Amino acid sequence: MRARPIVAIDGPAGAGKSTAARRTAESLGFVLVDTGALYRGVALIAKERGVDLGDSEGVAEVARSLDLRFLSAADQEPRLWIDGEDRSEAIRSPEISGSASVVSAHGAVRDALLDLQRRLGQAGGVVLEGRDIGTVVFPDAEVKIYLTASDEERARRRVDDLRTRGFEADPEVVLREIRDRDRRDRERDVAPLRIADDAIVVDTSDLSFDEVVVRLVEIAQTRSG
């Protein structure tokens, strides 16, 4: 038995997993592991090195070659460092977001990052968010949550986030991209997006951010005893 539980938060793109997971981890006094950032980091470096994102083994080799770490100063969210450099801003562009979905579909890439994710979370006292945490990475997680929202609400949030970051965003295009990503994530052969049998589903469409965090913390505390 772990002294403190693993909290696995899965769900589709735009459901608010990253921000909610960070606040939940802070409220519980747990460490946050943003697994999606790992795939974004691999996609970023693969593109910088000119590796074809469709080349499963080529991208996996990139993943195996990287020193990926989450570091943060006091009261700051964890930032992704790649080979000693903070790349947290670079991995959040729309281009890298789409590229991450492509590389995460490769079984060889997922295998390359699976051990890293398990090492980061195996001791417990962590909140991990992604798309296959409760089904593949930690099927024995004490707390499993599936965070979702309507397509339209997820697209609205994504547009707001992109514009806040200084990117142009067409709502119709973003909605189409979200639906395309959902389809890829659910239909991929390796670790498809699905709801774990023992997960609690939380639909955030009509909830404020604070309400979402309160709900997640309550679930974590109840499930972990």
N, C-alpha and C positions, 0 to 999 in steps of 0.2 A: 504493500500500500504506500502511495506517495503521501508525504507529509502535507502537501498542498496540491490541489487538483490541477488538471489541465482543462482549460476552457477553450473548446473548439468552436469557432464561429465561421460558418460557411454561408454561401449565398451568391446570387448573380451580380454582375457588374452594376454599379450605381445604387446598390441597396444601402450604402452608408456604412459598410463593414469597417473600413479603415478607421474613420473618425470615432465611431461608436466603440470599436475594440480598444482604441487608445484610452478613451475616457473610462471604460470599464476596467481596464488594467490599472489605471491610476486609482480608481475608487477601491479596488480590491487590494492594492499594494502589490500587484503582480507585474511581471515583465511582459512587454508586448513583442510579439514576433510577427512582422508583416510579411507573410510568405509571397504575396503578390509582388512586393518590391523586389524579391529575389529574381523572379522571372523577368521583371522589367529590366533589372540590371543585366541579366544575360542577353536580353534582346538588344539593349543599348550597345554593349560591347561587341556583340556579333555584327551589328550594323557598322560600327566604327571600324571593325577589322575587315569589312567587306565580305563577310560570310553569308552565303545564301540562307535565308531563314527557313527555306524548305528542306535544307540539308540536315536531316536529323542528327547524324553522327558529327557533322561539322559544328553544329550549335552545341551539342553535348560536350564536345571537346573544349569549347569556349567555357562552358559552365564549370567543367572540371579544373580549368586552369586558373579560375578566379579566387581571390581571397575576399569573401563577402562577409561583412560584419555590420551589426547594428550598434551604433555608438550615440550617446547623447550626454549633454551636460545636464546639471540639475534643473528640474522643472521644464525640460524641453522634450519634444517627441523624439523617439529614436530616428536616426538618420542612417541611410545606407552608404557605407564606405566600400569602395571597390578598389582593391589593390592600393590601399592607403590614401584614396582620394574620395572626398564627399561628393557623391553623384546624385544626391537626393532630388535636386531640382530637375536635372536632365532626364530622369526616368519618368517624370510626370507629364510629358508632352503628349498630345493626342496621337502622334505618330508612334511613339514607343508603347502607348497603351494598346494600340492595335497589333503591334509587332509581338508584344508579350503574349497575346492570345494565340498567335500562330506558333511560337516556340514552345508554349506550355502544352501543346497538343502532342509533342514528340515524346514517346516513351523513354527514349534515351536521356532526354533532358530532365524529365521528372525523376528518373532513377539517379541522375547525377546530383540532384538537389535534395532527394529524399533523406539521405543520411544526415545532411546538414540540418534540415528542419527537425529531425528527431533528436539530434544532439542538443539543439537549442532549447527543446521543450521537455526532454525526457524526465527531468528532475521534478517537474510540476511547478506550481506557482507562476504559471504563464498563461497568457491569452494569445492564441494563434488564430489568424483569420486568413481565409482563402476560399478555395472551392472544393477541396477534397480532404480537409483536415480531419473531420470526424469519420470519414469513410475509408481513407487510405493511410494518411500520415499517422494519425492517432485514433484508430478504431476503438481503443480502450479508454479514450478520454472520459473523465468523470462527468463532464458537462458538455453537451452538444447542443448548439443553437443554429438554426437555419434562418438567416435574416433576409427578408425579401421586401418588395414593394411593386406596385403596378409598373408596367413598362413606361407609361407616360410620366409618372412621378420620378422614376429613376432618370429618365431623359432630362426632365426639368432640372433636377439636382446637378446632373452632369454639365448642363449648359451653364448654370450659375457658377459652378466650380471653375470651368474653363475660362469664363469671362473674368472671374476674379483673378485668375493667374495671367490674364493678359492675352488669351487666345481668342480668335474669332470662333463663333459656334452657331451653326444653323440648327434650330430645334428639330426640324424634320430629318436632317442628316444624322444628328445625334441619336434620334429615336431609331432610325433604321440601323445604325451601327450597333446599338445596344441589342436589338433583336437578332442581328446577324451574329453577334458575339454569344448571345444566349444559345443559339442553335449550334454553333461550333463547340461550345463548352459541354452541351448536353449530348451531342452526337459523337464526340471524339471516342476513339477506341480505348484510350488509356485514361483511367481515373476521371470519368465523366462527371459533370456536375449533377448531383442528386441529393435528396434528403436522406440522411441516415435514419434507420428505423427507429432509433431511440432519441432523435433530436426533437427539440421544441421549436416549432415554427413561429416566428415573430414577424408579422406584416407591419411595416413601418409607414405605409402610405399615408395614414391619417394621424400619425404620432409626431409630436415635436421631438427634436433631438434629445432634450432632457428626459422626456418620457421614455424614449428608447433606452437610454442609459440606465434609468431606474429599473426598467423591466429586465434588462440583461443582468444587472447586479443581483436583483432578486432571484432570478433563475440560478445564477452561479452559486449564490449562498444557500439556496434551498437544496439544489442537487448535490452540492459538496458536503452537506451536513454541517 
